[in-house]
Amino acid sequence: MTDLPTLAILATISAAVCYALATVQLLMVMQSNANQQQTQAFPIWGLAGAVFHLLTISLNTIQHQGLSSSLFDALSITAFIIMSMGLIAQTRYTLRAMLLPAFIIAIICLILASSYSHHTPILATSPGMLTHILSSIIAYSLLSLATLLALTLKLMDRDLKDHHEISWLRQLPPLQTMESLLFQLITIGWLILTAAIISGGIFIDDLFAQHLAHKTLFTIISWFLYGLLLIGRHNYGWRGTTALKLAIAAFIALVLAYFGSKFVLEILLKSY
């Protein structure tokens, strides 16, 4: 009988191959006139990749008796959630071109998690702590997708101002639709981040303990910046460059909160 580590490796390879096929097919569509049949068939490889990606995470979780919070494992889980959200959004919006960087990021995360990761179990000692952890991961994933959308909007805005025609941008919805979707993602992500902060305050003994202080600080900074952006949007109609810069700044703070210490400890200091 095939053991769990071998099955996990096979699932990882299958996920990476499916994501790669989806990427290649997307590039072919972008460089051609993209007939309707090609365009409709495209997300299938991405969906298959997401299924194998979930299988990889599940097998590793069973093998190690719990989810891992190590840097590359956390990135892989986040990449899966982002990919799943992107595929779900694809059922309503034509966002295939935006999935290209998501596929590439997912492949990189899978390879890193498979090659260099070590298992660090997530200590969810109570339902409240589990709520905090899951809401944190979902909020980060939603706001990551929003940042990808913000960067795409910046390209679209520059494309319009410079009167250039970038082929893959023409496959996306109109600018106003994309901007509306961006603020929907940010609103939902900010609300879930709020829930994560509140649950952390309730179920974590000391949010400003030495090993948590920077996470708490940068998370609050990110939460404040996203909240400021939403207030500015609602009250003053903020959009365009101002909104995009603030969204990206808020996400950078969130990245530092979630992965800053993990990168320093696990990659620079080799401390597990």
N, C-alpha and C positions, 0 to 999 in steps of 0.2 A: 504493500500500500504506500502511495506517495505521501511523504511527511509534509507537515505544514510549512516549514521554511521553503521547501522546493515549490509547493503550490503558490506560495506568496511571490516567489521569484518569477514563476511562469505568468502569474496574473499581472505583475509589474511590467514584464516584457510585452504582454498582450496589450495592456493599456497604452504603453508608449508607442507601440506599432500603430494602433488605431488612431491615436492622436496625430502621429506623423502622417498617416494616410489622409486624415482630414485636412491637415495643413497643406499637403501637396495638392490635394484636390481644390482647396480654396485658392491657392496660388494660380492653378491652371484656370480657374474661373475668372480670377482677377485679370489675367493676361489675355483673355479671350472675350468674346461677346457674351459669354455665360448664358447658354441657352437654358430654357426653363427647366428641362429635365435635370441637367447638371445641378442647377441651383437648388432644386427640391431634394435631390439625393444627398446633398452635401452634409447635413447635420447627422446623418446616420452613423458615420464613422466616429464623430465626436460623442454621440450617445453611447456607442459600443465602448469607446475609451473610458467614459465616465463609469460604466457598469464594471469594467475590469479594475478601474481605479478604486471603486468602492469595495470590490472583492479583495484587493490588496490590503486596504486598511482593515477590513474585517478579519482577514486571516492573521495579520500581524497582531491585532487586538486579542484574538483567541489564543494565539501562540504565547503572548506575553501576559495574558490575563488582565488586560486593560489597555486603554488608549495611552499613547506616549506623548509627552510634552517636550521632547527634545527638539532642537531647532529645525532640523530637516523633516522630521515626522510632522511637526506642527505646520510647516510650510506645505507639505504634501496634503494634509487634511484641508487646509485653507484653499489650496488650489482646486481640490475636488469640489468643495462647496461653491467656489466662484464659477467653476465650469458648469455645475448643475444649475446654478442660478442663470447663467448665460444661456444655457439651452432652453430653460423654461421661458426666459424673456423672448427667445427666438420664436416661440409659438405665437407671440403677439406682434413683435416688431421684427423688421428685417435687419438683424444685427450680425449676419454671418461674417462680415468683414472684421468686426470687432473681436470675433472669436479667435482670429489668427494669433494675436499675442497670447491669448489665454491658453491655446493649445501648446504653444512653445514653452510657456512658463510651467505648465503642468508636466510636460516631458522632463524638463530640467529638475523640477521638484521630485519627481518619481525616481530619477537616476540618483540624485543626491541622497534621498531617504534610503534607497536600497544599498548604496555603496558606502556611505559614511555615517549613517545614523547609529545611535545607541538608544536603547529603550529606557526612557525615564517615565515611570508611571504617573498618570494624573491622579492626584490624591483628592478624590471626591468623597469626603467622609460623611456627607449628608446630602439629602435632596436639595437643600438650599445651596450648598457649595456646587453641586452638579449644575443647578440652574445658573449660577454665576459663570461657570466655565463655558457652558454651552452658549449662553447669551453673548459672552465675550467673543467666542469664535465666530458666531453668526454675524455679529455687528462688524467685526473686522473684515469678514468676507464681503458683506454688502458694501462697506465703504471702500474696499479694494476695487470692487466692480465699478463703483461710482467714480473712483479716481481714473480708472481706465477710460470710462466714458468722458470724463472731464478733459483728459489729454486728447481724446479723439475730437471733442468739440473745439479745442484750441486749434487743431489742424484744420478742421472744417472752416473755422472763422478766418484763419490765415489764408486758406484756399480761396474764400470768397473775396477777401480784400485784395489779394494779389492777382485775381482773375486767372488763377491756374486751375487746371482740371486734373485732379488725382483720381485715377480710375476707381480705386477701391472705396473712396469717399462717396462716389456717386451711387454706390450700392446700399448706402445707409439711408435711414429716414431723413426728412427735412430737419434743418437746424433747430427749429422751435420744438419739434417732437422730441429730439434728442435732449434738449435742455430741460423739457418737462420731465422726461424719464430720469435725468440726472438728479433733479430735486426730489423726485419721488423716492429714489434709492437713498439719498442723503437723509431725508426725513425718517424713513423706516429704520435705517442704520443708526441714526442719532437716538431714536426712541429706544431701540434695543440696547445701545451703549449706555443709555441712562439707566435701564433696568440692570445692566451688568454692574454699574458703579454702585447702585443702591443695594443690590444683593451682596456685593463685595463688602460694603460697609456694615451690613447686618451679620454676615456669616464668616468674615475674616476677622480674627482677633485684633490685629493692628495693621491697618492699611499703610501706615507710615513707618513700619519696621524697616530696618536697614536694607533687607533684601527685596523689599517691595516699594520703597520710597520713590525711586525714579519711575517705576511703572505707574504708580498712583499719580505722580506729578504730571507726567507726559499725557496720561489718559485724561486727566482733568483739563489740561491745556487743549488737547484735541477736542474734547467735548465742548469746551467754551467756544472754540473757533467755529465748530460746526453749528452750534447754537446761534452764534453771532451772524453767520452766513444765512441761516434760515430766517432770523429776524430781519436782516437787511433785505432779503428777498421779499418777505411778506410786506414790510412797511415801506420800503424805498425802491422796490423793484430791481434790486441788484442783479446783474447778469453780465455776460461777456467776460472780459479780462479780469475784472475785480473779483467776481464770483469764482472763477476758475483758479485764480492764484490763492484765494482763501481756502478753497476746497483742497488744493494740493498741499498747502502749508499744514492744514489740519491733519491730513493723512500722514505726512512726514512725522508729526508728533505721535500719531498712533503707532506707526512702525517702530519708532524709538521705544515706545511703551511696551509693545508686545515682543519685539525681537532684539532690541538693543542689548540687554543684559545677556540674553542667550548667545548672541554672536560673540560678545566679549569673552564670556566664560567658556563656551564650548569650542570656539574657533581660535581665538587669540591666546587664551590662557590654558586651553585643553583641560579645563576643570569640569568634571562631570559629577 
